[in-house]
């Protein structure tokens, strides 16, 4: 690492942190302005508000905005170097254009690795804590209004699959109404339990069914047994029935993979959302490297408009990138897979970055 490399890395990281802090300060001020009435009315503990809620808030939005902040940081400090003729001096001193690019790519890779680790493990925990704080102190809890809930909850060693049906579920007291559970093999029902009410028992992570009629079916006979209560377990919890806000974003990467496998087996309708989140965990950090390439290529040429013009170009490209990301998420479907929806902005911008580097003055 040469003195020039250390100089560029220092400028890169310093400008990046400065821009991130500006965005976070603005975001916190806007959030406080929106929630000030709730803070006054609900009176959440001040230490939890500052050191838990807003620390988690800044972790989430800081990581979310990091690719754009990397892009703006590269454009800002590189354009300053260009306007001060420092880039020309470095190239004239025998340093090649591609060698000058090396500390930019190295720093971009470092920031991408940090962003990936945060996105995979730290930010999900912070997101869950932030959402829990909002529901405890700021938001009004409401009764779930979904009805006709169907889930596949297991498959035993004999190949029989278990399905449950709940007509409605009240998440405030963790109680379901008009419940049935079927054990099915090769299209035939082996056992079916019907009950009026089912409750989640917190201490044992189990369900308690009330006023149950159990039917045992064979090809030649049928038996019905009545039970006042049945204490049972199956692969379903209240959180799986009532999916909380930002459930996918609040799962660490290893838990997210496990949850995707579980919900796929259940045939859940939130699988697409979970898969989209999985690809986003990998794609967004890589955007830091792609945007570093583009920021460097558009900032090494001296322009009459100076730094202001190059920052303007950067803001337009940032807006275009965000637009592509949002459009990709909206197009997810059978003909447009989730991985392509998430990665295609990076693919397009990578191609743009390679083109701009090739035509950049050297």
HUMOBEL-V867177 format. One record per residue. N is the residue number from 1. RES is the residue in one small letter. PSI is psi in radians with two decimals (NA if undefined). OMEGA is omega as a letter, one per 40 degrees, with the letter a starting at -180 (none if undefined). NEAR is the number of other ideal C-beta (glycine too) atoms within 12 Angstrom. Layout:
N_RES_PSI_OMEGA_NEAR, N_RES_PSI_OMEGA_NEAR
This chain:
1_x_2.16_a_14, 2_x_3.02_i_16, 3_x_-0.60_i_13, 4_x_-0.72_i_26, 5_x_-0.83_a_22, 6_x_-0.65_i_15, 7_x_-0.81_a_23, 8_x_-0.75_a_37, 9_x_-0.73_i_28, 10_x_-0.80_i_18, 11_x_-0.76_a_29, 12_x_-0.99_a_40, 13_x_-0.72_i_27, 14_x_-0.78_i_19, 15_x_-0.69_i_33, 16_x_-0.86_a_39, 17_x_-0.64_i_23, 18_x_-0.78_a_19, 19_x_-0.70_i_33, 20_x_-0.77_a_31, 21_x_-0.66_i_20, 22_x_-0.83_i_21, 23_x_-0.73_a_27, 24_x_-0.71_i_27, 25_x_-0.80_i_19, 26_x_-0.75_a_18, 27_x_-0.74_i_24, 28_x_-0.75_i_25, 29_x_-0.77_i_16, 30_x_-0.74_a_15, 31_x_-0.72_i_25, 32_x_-0.76_a_20, 33_x_-0.65_a_13, 34_x_-0.56_a_15, 35_x_0.12_a_24, 36_x_-0.66_i_15, 37_x_-0.70_i_12, 38_x_-0.68_i_22, 39_x_-0.72_a_24, 40_x_-0.70_a_13, 41_x_-0.82_a_12, 42_x_-0.39_i_21, 43_x_1.08_i_13, 44_x_2.65_i_25, 45_x_2.31_a_15, 46_x_-0.72_a_13, 47_x_-0.64_i_11, 48_x_-0.65_i_23, 49_x_-0.78_a_29, 50_x_-0.90_a_18, 51_x_-0.14_i_16, 52_x_-1.07_a_25, 53_x_-0.90_a_35, 54_x_-0.42_i_31, 55_x_-0.80_i_24, 56_x_-0.68_i_33, 57_x_-0.81_a_33, 58_x_-0.60_i_30, 59_x_-0.78_a_31, 60_x_-0.93_a_32, 61_x_-0.53_i_29, 62_x_-0.76_i_36, 63_x_-0.64_i_39, 64_x_-0.68_a_29, 65_x_-0.03_a_32, 66_x_-0.73_i_41, 67_x_-0.73_i_42, 68_x_-0.68_i_37, 69_x_-0.67_i_38, 70_x_-0.80_a_49, 71_x_-0.86_a_47, 72_x_-0.63_i_41, 73_x_-0.78_i_43, 74_x_-0.81_a_50, 75_x_-0.74_a_45, 76_x_-0.94_a_35, 77_x_-0.52_i_41, 78_x_-0.68_i_42, 79_x_-0.59_i_35, 80_x_-0.74_i_27, 81_x_-0.68_a_32, 82_x_-0.81_a_34, 83_x_-0.51_i_26, 84_x_0.16_i_17, 85_x_0.33_i_14, 86_x_-0.66_i_25, 87_x_-0.76_i_33, 88_x_-0.73_a_20, 89_x_-0.70_a_16, 90_x_-0.79_i_28, 91_x_-0.64_i_24, 92_x_-0.42_a_14, 93_x_0.05_i_15, 94_x_-0.03_i_12, 95_x_2.22_a_24, 96_x_2.79_i_14, 97_x_-0.73_a_24, 98_x_-0.58_i_19, 99_x_-0.60_i_21, 100_x_-0.52_i_36, 101_x_-0.42_a_36, 102_x_-0.88_i_23, 103_x_-0.48_i_32, 104_x_-0.86_a_45, 105_x_-0.70_i_31, 106_x_-0.78_i_24, 107_x_-0.67_i_37, 108_x_-0.71_i_39, 109_x_-0.69_i_24, 110_x_-0.82_i_24, 111_x_-0.60_i_39, 112_x_-0.70_i_31, 113_x_-0.73_i_19, 114_x_-0.75_i_26, 115_x_-0.70_i_38, 116_x_-0.79_a_28, 117_x_-0.76_i_21, 118_x_-0.77_a_30, 119_x_-0.56_a_40, 120_x_-0.61_a_28, 121_x_-0.75_a_23, 122_x_-0.85_a_25, 123_x_-0.70_i_39, 124_x_-0.70_i_34, 125_x_-0.76_i_25, 126_x_-0.66_i_31, 127_x_-0.76_i_34, 128_x_-0.74_i_28, 129_x_-0.68_a_26, 130_x_-0.76_i_34, 131_x_-0.72_i_28, 132_x_-0.70_i_24, 133_x_-0.77_a_29, 134_x_-0.71_a_31, 135_x_-0.46_i_23, 136_x_-0.68_a_20, 137_x_-0.42_a_25, 138_x_-0.69_a_26, 139_x_2.65_i_18, 140_x_2.15_i_13, 141_x_2.44_a_18, 142_x_2.74_i_13, 143_x_2.37_a_17, 144_x_2.33_a_25, 145_x_0.12_i_12, 146_x_2.54_i_19, 147_x_2.91_i_17, 148_x_1.15_a_19, 149_x_2.13_i_33, 150_x_2.37_i_22, 151_x_2.49_i_33, 152_x_2.19_a_27, 153_x_0.10_i_33, 154_x_2.90_i_25, 155_x_2.17_a_19, 156_x_3.14_a_16, 157_x_-0.40_a_7, 158_x_-0.05_a_14, 159_x_0.04_i_15, 160_x_2.43_a_21, 161_x_2.53_a_28, 162_x_2.26_i_31, 163_x_2.52_i_31, 164_x_2.67_i_38, 165_x_2.29_i_28, 166_x_2.18_a_38, 167_x_-0.80_i_24, 168_x_2.78_a_23, 169_x_2.30_i_36, 170_x_1.88_a_25, 171_x_-0.22_i_26, 172_x_-0.60_i_15, 173_x_0.12_i_18, 174_x_0.96_a_27, 175_x_2.32_i_29, 176_x_2.72_a_38, 177_x_2.51_a_25, 178_x_1.40_a_22, 179_x_2.51_i_39, 180_x_2.61_i_31, 181_x_2.21_a_37, 182_x_2.43_i_29, 183_x_2.04_a_29, 184_x_2.41_i_25, 185_x_2.19_i_20, 186_x_0.65_i_12, 187_x_-0.05_i_10, 188_x_2.39_i_16, 189_x_2.12_i_25, 190_x_-0.75_a_27, 191_x_2.46_i_31, 192_x_2.23_i_27, 193_x_2.23_i_35, 194_x_2.36_i_29, 195_x_2.77_a_32, 196_x_-0.55_a_22, 197_x_2.54_i_27, 198_x_2.38_a_40, 199_x_2.52_i_27, 200_x_2.21_i_33, 201_x_1.94_a_20, 202_x_-0.71_a_13, 203_x_-0.52_a_8, 204_x_0.12_a_12, 205_x_0.93_a_18, 206_x_2.98_a_21, 207_x_2.54_i_36, 208_x_2.01_a_27, 209_x_2.44_a_35, 210_x_2.45_i_25, 211_x_1.17_a_20, 212_x_2.46_i_28, 213_x_2.07_a_24, 214_x_2.19_i_26, 215_x_2.20_i_22, 216_x_2.07_a_17, 217_x_2.37_i_20, 218_x_2.96_i_13, 219_x_-0.40_a_9, 220_x_-0.13_a_7, 221_x_2.91_i_9, 222_x_2.32_i_16, 223_x_2.47_i_15, 224_x_2.27_i_16, 225_x_2.33_i_16, 226_x_2.35_i_17, 227_x_2.33_i_18, 228_x_-0.73_i_15, 229_x_2.57_i_20, 230_x_2.18_i_28, 231_x_2.07_a_20, 232_x_2.93_i_30, 233_x_2.56_i_19, 234_x_2.97_a_30, 235_x_1.18_i_27, 236_x_2.37_i_36, 237_x_2.90_i_27, 238_x_-0.59_i_26, 239_x_-0.46_i_23, 240_x_-0.46_i_30, 241_x_-0.92_i_35, 242_x_1.66_a_30, 243_x_2.06_a_30, 244_x_2.82_i_26, 245_x_2.36_i_20, 246_x_0.70_i_25, 247_x_-0.76_a_26, 248_x_-0.73_a_34, 249_x_-0.31_a_35, 250_x_0.16_i_30, 251_x_2.20_i_34, 252_x_2.78_a_26, 253_x_-0.76_a_30, 254_x_-0.69_i_15, 255_x_-0.58_i_24, 256_x_-0.76_i_34, 257_x_-0.74_i_22, 258_x_-0.72_a_16, 259_x_-0.65_i_33, 260_x_-0.78_i_29, 261_x_-0.75_a_18, 262_x_-0.83_a_27, 263_x_-0.52_i_32, 264_x_-0.73_i_19, 265_x_-0.57_i_22, 266_x_-0.25_a_31, 267_x_0.57_a_17, 268_x_2.69_i_28, 269_x_0.05_i_16, 270_x_0.16_a_28, 271_x_-0.74_a_24, 272_x_-0.70_i_25, 273_x_-0.72_a_26, 274_x_-0.73_i_33, 275_x_-0.70_i_29, 276_x_-0.76_i_33, 277_x_-0.66_i_38, 278_x_-0.83_a_34, 279_x_-0.60_i_34, 280_x_-0.61_i_38, 281_x_-0.56_a_34, 282_x_-0.62_a_25, 283_x_-0.75_a_36, 284_x_-0.73_i_38, 285_x_-0.66_i_35, 286_x_-0.45_i_33, 287_x_-0.49_i_45, 288_x_-0.68_i_43, 289_x_-0.78_a_35, 290_x_-0.79_a_41, 291_x_-0.47_i_46, 292_x_-0.77_i_47, 293_x_-0.83_a_40, 294_x_-0.77_i_45, 295_x_-0.72_i_50, 296_x_-0.77_a_42, 297_x_-0.59_a_39, 298_x_-0.10_a_39, 299_x_-0.13_a_45, 300_x_-0.02_i_38, 301_x_2.27_i_29, 302_x_2.26_a_24, 303_x_2.68_a_20, 304_x_-0.59_a_10, 305_x_-0.22_i_15, 306_x_-2.69_a_20, 307_x_-0.64_a_26, 308_x_-0.74_i_17, 309_x_-0.76_a_21, 310_x_-0.63_i_35, 311_x_-0.65_i_30, 312_x_-0.75_i_20, 313_x_-0.72_i_29, 314_x_-0.74_i_35, 315_x_-0.67_i_22, 316_x_-0.78_i_19, 317_x_-0.63_i_35, 318_x_-0.78_i_33, 319_x_-0.71_i_17, 320_x_-0.71_a_22, 321_x_-0.82_i_37, 322_x_-0.70_i_24, 323_x_-0.74_i_17, 324_x_-0.68_i_28, 325_x_-0.84_a_31, 326_x_-0.73_i_16, 327_x_-0.68_i_18, 328_x_-0.75_i_29, 329_x_-0.62_a_26, 330_x_-0.38_a_13, 331_x_0.01_a_20, 332_x_2.28_i_26, 333_x_-2.92_a_14, 334_x_-0.62_a_8, 335_x_-0.13_a_9, 336_x_1.59_a_19, 337_x_2.77_a_18, 338_x_-0.69_a_29, 339_x_-0.65_i_21, 340_x_-0.67_i_23, 341_x_-0.63_a_29, 342_x_-0.67_a_33, 343_x_-0.35_a_26, 344_x_-0.55_i_27, 345_x_-0.70_i_35, 346_x_-0.68_i_34, 347_x_-0.82_i_22, 348_x_-0.78_a_24, 349_x_-0.51_i_35, 350_x_-0.78_i_24, 351_x_-0.72_i_17, 352_x_-0.71_i_25, 353_x_-0.75_i_34, 354_x_-0.75_i_18, 355_x_-0.79_a_16, 356_x_-0.61_i_27, 357_x_-0.63_a_29, 358_x_-0.61_a_15, 359_x_-0.06_a_15, 360_x_2.52_i_27, 361_x_2.34_a_19, 362_x_NA_none_20
